[in-house]
């Protein structure tokens, strides 16, 4: 038996915004590679050796042979990939080849996905992959596969076969590492609680370390920002990992919101464990909603600045990702974001436009209010306006998006913006770049779906 996996092409985050090209090239913003989704490496690890499993990565122009004789085509996609995923699936099915769709987008909209597939995997793939293969062998593929949300124990999570992606083409120097599943915080733009549950499952620390030491690189990304939530459970878990990584000579990129622990000693321990960069999303969580509201207190403002400095003061590079266009914002928010960056001395940032992803609270709200402008999913990538803003015209929002990029980088030193990103600074990269917001990547790239 043979399974062909497809990783569909997606429009890069700032593609089409030519007015920013010069600025972004000068400061190297966006000019770094991010490792791709873990979903396909996970199913490759779950597939027994008697089944051949191969990959076509549409992002680097690998040709798709629709006439190939395969038993199943498995396509994983998040929302910016969905339109292309459907196109590919339709072509295979026209030729009689069975197709299964999975990933964050089909999980949120299974009935839509079913129009383009023989089967849809909803939610986590690990609990149902054996059943999918069993039915495939018996030629009795079911229309829907779905395990109970949040029940898969991460002690059974395999080490992903990341080598299924062509590393000689991308030449990245890092990989994604899964540490948790689920999240108790119902942030307005995040699909994780609805898909993985609100009960946080922790991957065993020994397994995380085994995964890391098998990688050929010293840089890696924790894609799960849950580990940075305040509270004994998460702090204890993360610090246990740091105790182990401290002796590994690694560079760790963590992700977070501003719901961070306000303890300087905590950040010293992270630095000792090898943390070099803190990617921090502003816009979705309760803290930053308050931070950029008209009712923000001086105490909240000062506390958030202190959190930035707690990272920077120990040598952890703070990378801010700021959204503009939320319902609680208006045109004064641009100046507030730039003022916050200046007062906290942030020297690396990106800016994004909210996207009402299916399955998120924001997506459900925008849909119910009739504010979705279109379903051209290739534009649903945080770089385009795809919903009707509340306190901006579409023209004003795009203008403010550009104002943020230009205003922030007006006085920055191009030599330091990506100082912790060796993958961008230490090589000339001749291949296509995966330019996308980290916010999009972190929420959707390591969720363990087909």
Buried (B, 14 or more C-beta within 10 A) or exposed (E): BEBBBBBBBBBBBBBEBEEBEEBBEEBBBBBBBBBBBBBBBBBBBBBEEEBEBEBBBBBBEBEBEBEBEBBBBBBBBBBBBBBBBBEBBBBBBEEEBBBBBBBBBBBBBBEBBBEBBBBBBBBBBBBBBEEBBEBBEEEEBBEEBBBEBBEBEBEEBBBBBBEBBEBEBBEBBBBBBBBBBBBBBBBBBBBBBBBBBBEBBBBEBEBBBEBBEEBEBBBBBBBBBBBBBEEEBBBEBBBBBBEBBBEEEBBBBBBBBBBBBEEBEBBBBBBBBBBBBBBBBBBBBBBBBBBBBEEBEEEBBEBBBEBBBBBBEBEBBBBBBBBBBBBBBBBEBBEBBBEBBEBBEBBBBBBBBBBBBBBBBBBBBBEEEEBBBEEEBBBBBBBBBBBBBBBBEEEBBBEBBBBBBEBBBEEBEEEEBBBBBBBBBEEEBEEBBBBBBBBBBBBBBBBBBB
